[in-house]
Amino acid sequence: MFHYLSIILMPFMMANGERVSEKSITGPFDTKAECEEYKLSVENIITLNPAYEIVESLCKQKLPKPLI
């Protein structure tokens, strides 16, 4: 099983002056190829709007341990 992980900066500012970011985990995907296809579709959509910025975009077989 694979999961798609992304961090995307949005064109909105928080009160402290930092840009709003979206952190996302999507999946599971049965194969890495399915995950990579989803990854490419997200990157293509974000590329259409230059106000958004992809910080991280990757497919992982093992998810990172939760921070909580």
C-alpha positions in Angstrom: 0.0 0.0 0.0 1.2 3.5 -0.9 0.1 6.9 0.3 0.5 10.4 -1.2 1.9 13.0 1.1 1.8 16.7 0.2 2.4 20.2 1.7 0.9 23.0 -0.3 1.3 26.7 0.5 -1.9 28.7 -0.2 -2.1 32.4 -1.0 -3.6 33.3 2.4 -1.8 34.8 5.3 -2.2 33.9 9.0 -2.3 36.6 11.7 1.4 36.0 12.4 2.3 36.8 8.7 3.0 33.2 7.7 1.3 31.6 4.6 -1.4 29.1 5.2 -0.3 25.5 4.4 -2.2 22.4 3.7 -0.7 19.1 4.9 -2.4 16.1 3.4 -2.1 12.3 3.3 -4.2 10.6 0.6 -4.7 6.9 0.1 -4.1 4.0 0.3 -3.2 3.2 -3.3 -2.7 -0.5 -4.2 0.4 0.2 -6.3 3.1 2.9 -6.6 2.0 3.6 -10.2 -1.5 4.5 -9.0 0.0 6.8 -6.3 2.3 8.4 -8.8 -0.6 9.0 -11.2 -2.5 10.8 -8.4 0.6 12.8 -7.5 1.0 14.0 -11.1 -2.7 15.1 -11.3 -2.3 17.1 -8.1 0.9 18.7 -9.4 -0.8 19.6 -12.7 -3.7 21.2 -10.9 -1.4 23.3 -8.6 0.7 24.3 -11.6 -2.3 26.0 -13.2 -2.5 28.5 -10.3 0.8 30.2 -9.6 -0.5 31.6 -6.3 -0.2 28.1 -4.8 3.2 26.4 -4.2 4.0 22.8 -3.6 6.5 22.3 -0.8 6.4 18.5 -0.8 4.8 16.0 -3.1 5.7 12.3 -2.8 4.4 8.7 -2.6 5.5 6.7 0.4 5.1 3.0 1.2 5.5 3.6 4.9 3.7 6.4 6.6 5.7 8.6 9.0 4.9 8.1 12.7 2.3 10.4 14.1 3.6 13.4 16.0 0.9 13.1 18.7 
